[in-house]
Amino acid sequence: MFQVDQALLEESGRVLASDPRVHWLLGGSGSGKSTVCRVLHAKLGVTVLDMDSRIYGAYHASFSPSRHPVSCQWHAAKDGMSWLLDMTWSQFEAFSRASLPEYIDLLSRELQTIGGPQPVLVDGGIWHPALLATVLEPSRIVCMRRDGLDASTLWAEPGARSEMRRAAMDLDATGAKWTRFLEFDDSITSTVATEAAEAGIVACGWSGSDSPADVAERVAGSFGFARRPLT
């Protein structure tokens, strides 16, 4: 149903690989990616690119049927979230893998418009670190992990995720799609952790006793950003 465009992955991946500024922070929902990115931007001046906002918004105007056929199918759906949740897990995983080269293609174009020597930290957006690691050195990827939290607990928390939670819960009266949403979310978190370990990517786990600055400092150290404490 969906196939990874290896030629596109290699073409766009060369831009990432040749730009030493580029680093990528991955992890499941609620793993702390955006919080860490905000700290690193504020304390170290790291340029942050929020991939979720691009994938779910800004990049849609740039989807091309010839270069981004997988993303175009999603974009053309009457309800993109419902379209995804109608898939089986294997179909959804195949879609996510096949869309990754398309997102990297758009990112590679954007990177060429960003000046300055400061590090560029890509925040999330994809969840197949092993595939990303074929074009970006594993040392330039860190996977976040929030310990002791499953999807049901995470999505019950108040805050920024409430809008997406309502959207998913409103898709059908039976709650079946919301249940599938939670199942997919748990599977995504598991996949990120498994693939990161297999690819030799550093994992940064944290719990409620860790401060954002402490976690950000560990991530900065993994990337070689930190020259001073962030607290």
C-alpha positions in Angstrom: 0.0 0.0 0.0 2.8 2.4 0.9 6.4 2.1 -0.1 9.5 4.0 1.1 11.0 6.0 -1.8 14.7 5.1 -1.2 15.9 7.4 -3.9 14.2 10.4 -2.4 15.4 9.4 1.1 19.0 9.2 -0.1 18.7 12.5 -2.1 17.2 14.5 0.7 19.3 12.7 3.3 22.5 13.9 1.8 21.5 17.5 2.7 21.0 16.5 6.3 24.2 14.5 6.5 26.3 17.3 5.0 24.9 19.9 7.3 26.7 19.5 10.7 24.3 21.8 12.4 21.4 19.3 12.1 20.3 17.2 15.1 17.0 15.4 15.8 15.1 14.8 19.0 12.6 11.9 18.8 10.2 10.3 21.2 6.6 9.3 21.8 3.9 11.6 22.8 4.6 13.4 26.1 8.2 12.3 26.1 9.4 15.9 26.7 10.8 16.7 23.3 9.2 20.2 23.0 10.0 21.1 26.6 13.7 20.2 26.1 13.8 22.1 22.8 12.4 25.2 24.5 15.1 25.1 27.2 17.9 24.6 24.6 16.6 27.4 22.5 16.4 29.8 25.5 19.7 28.8 27.1 21.9 28.0 24.2 20.3 29.8 21.2 19.7 26.5 19.4 17.4 26.9 16.4 14.4 24.6 16.8 12.2 23.3 14.0 8.9 21.9 15.2 8.2 19.1 12.7 4.7 18.4 14.0 3.6 22.0 13.1 5.1 21.6 9.7 3.8 18.1 8.9 0.3 19.0 10.2 0.3 22.5 8.7 3.0 24.4 6.9 4.3 21.6 4.6 0.8 20.8 3.2 1.0 23.6 0.7 4.3 22.1 -0.6 3.1 18.5 -1.0 3.8 17.4 -4.6 2.1 14.4 -6.2 5.3 13.4 -7.9 7.6 13.7 -4.9 5.2 13.3 -2.0 2.5 10.8 -3.2 2.0 9.3 0.3 1.5 12.7 2.0 -0.8 13.8 -0.9 -3.1 10.8 -0.2 -3.3 11.8 3.5 -3.8 15.5 2.6 -6.6 14.6 0.1 -8.6 12.6 2.7 -11.8 14.3 3.9 -10.7 13.8 7.6 -7.0 13.0 7.9 -7.2 11.6 11.4 -10.1 9.3 10.7 -8.4 8.1 7.5 -5.3 7.1 9.5 -7.3 5.5 12.3 -9.2 3.4 9.7 -5.9 1.6 9.0 -4.6 -1.5 10.6 -1.4 -1.1 12.6 0.7 -2.6 9.8 -0.8 -0.2 7.3 -0.3 2.8 9.6 3.3 1.8 10.2 3.9 1.5 6.5 2.4 4.9 5.9 4.6 6.5 8.5 7.7 4.9 7.1 6.9 5.9 3.6 6.1 9.4 4.5 9.4 9.9 6.3 11.5 10.5 3.1 8.9 13.0 2.0 9.1 15.0 5.2 12.9 14.9 5.0 12.7 16.2 1.5 10.7 19.3 2.6 13.0 19.7 5.6 16.1 19.6 3.5 14.8 22.5 1.3 14.0 24.5 4.4 17.4 23.9 5.9 19.0 25.6 2.9 17.2 28.8 3.8 18.4 28.9 7.4 21.6 30.9 8.0 24.0 31.0 10.9 26.3 28.6 12.6 24.1 27.7 15.6 22.9 24.1 15.9 19.5 23.2 14.4 17.4 20.9 16.5 14.5 19.1 14.8 11.7 18.5 17.2 9.8 15.2 16.6 7.5 14.7 13.7 8.6 11.1 12.8 9.0 7.9 14.8 11.2 5.6 12.8 14.7 6.4 14.2 16.3 3.4 12.5 15.2 4.7 9.1 16.4 8.2 9.9 19.7 6.8 11.1 20.4 5.5 7.5 20.8 9.2 6.4 21.7 11.0 9.7 24.5 9.8 12.0 23.0 8.2 15.1 25.2 10.5 17.2 23.0 13.4 16.0 19.8 11.7 17.1 18.5 11.4 20.7 15.3 9.6 21.7 13.3 10.9 24.6 11.5 8.5 27.0 9.2 9.4 29.8 9.3 6.5 32.3 6.3 4.9 33.8 3.6 6.4 31.6 1.2 4.7 29.2 -1.0 6.4 26.5 -4.2 6.3 28.5 -2.6 8.2 31.4 -0.8 10.6 29.2 -3.8 11.6 27.2 -5.9 12.1 30.3 -3.6 14.9 31.4 -4.7 18.5 30.9 -2.8 20.7 28.6 -1.7 21.2 25.1 -2.9 17.7 24.0 -6.5 18.3 24.9 -7.5 19.6 21.5 -6.2 16.5 19.7 -7.8 14.3 22.4 -11.2 15.9 21.8 -10.8 15.5 18.0 -10.0 11.8 18.3 -12.8 11.1 20.8 -15.3 12.9 18.5 -14.6 10.7 15.5 -17.2 8.1 16.4 -19.9 7.6 19.0 -18.7 4.2 20.0 -15.2 5.3 21.1 -13.6 2.7 18.9 -11.3 5.1 17.1 -10.3 6.7 20.4 -9.3 3.3 21.6 -7.3 2.7 18.4 -5.7 6.1 18.8 -4.4 5.1 22.2 -3.3 1.7 21.0 -1.4 3.3 18.1 0.2 5.8 20.5 1.5 3.1 22.8 2.8 1.2 19.8 4.6 4.3 18.4 6.4 4.8 21.8 7.4 1.2 21.8 8.7 1.3 18.2 10.7 4.4 18.8 12.5 2.8 21.8 13.1 -0.5 20.0 14.4 1.1 16.8 16.6 3.5 18.7 18.3 0.7 20.7 18.8 -1.3 17.5 20.4 1.7 15.7 22.7 2.6 18.6 20.9 5.9 19.3 21.2 7.5 22.7 18.0 7.2 24.8 17.2 9.9 27.4 14.8 8.7 30.0 13.3 10.9 32.7 10.7 10.8 35.4 8.7 13.3 37.4 11.6 14.0 39.8 13.7 15.4 36.9 13.6 19.1 36.2 13.4 20.3 32.5 16.8 21.9 32.8 18.3 18.6 34.1 16.9 16.7 31.2 17.8 19.3 28.7 21.4 19.3 30.0 21.7 15.6 29.4 20.4 15.9 25.9 22.7 18.9 25.2 25.6 16.8 26.5 24.7 13.9 24.2 24.7 16.3 21.2 27.8 18.1 22.4 25.9 21.4 22.7 26.5 22.2 26.4 29.5 24.2 27.5 27.9 25.3 30.8 25.1 24.2 33.2 21.6 25.1 32.0 20.2 25.7 35.4 
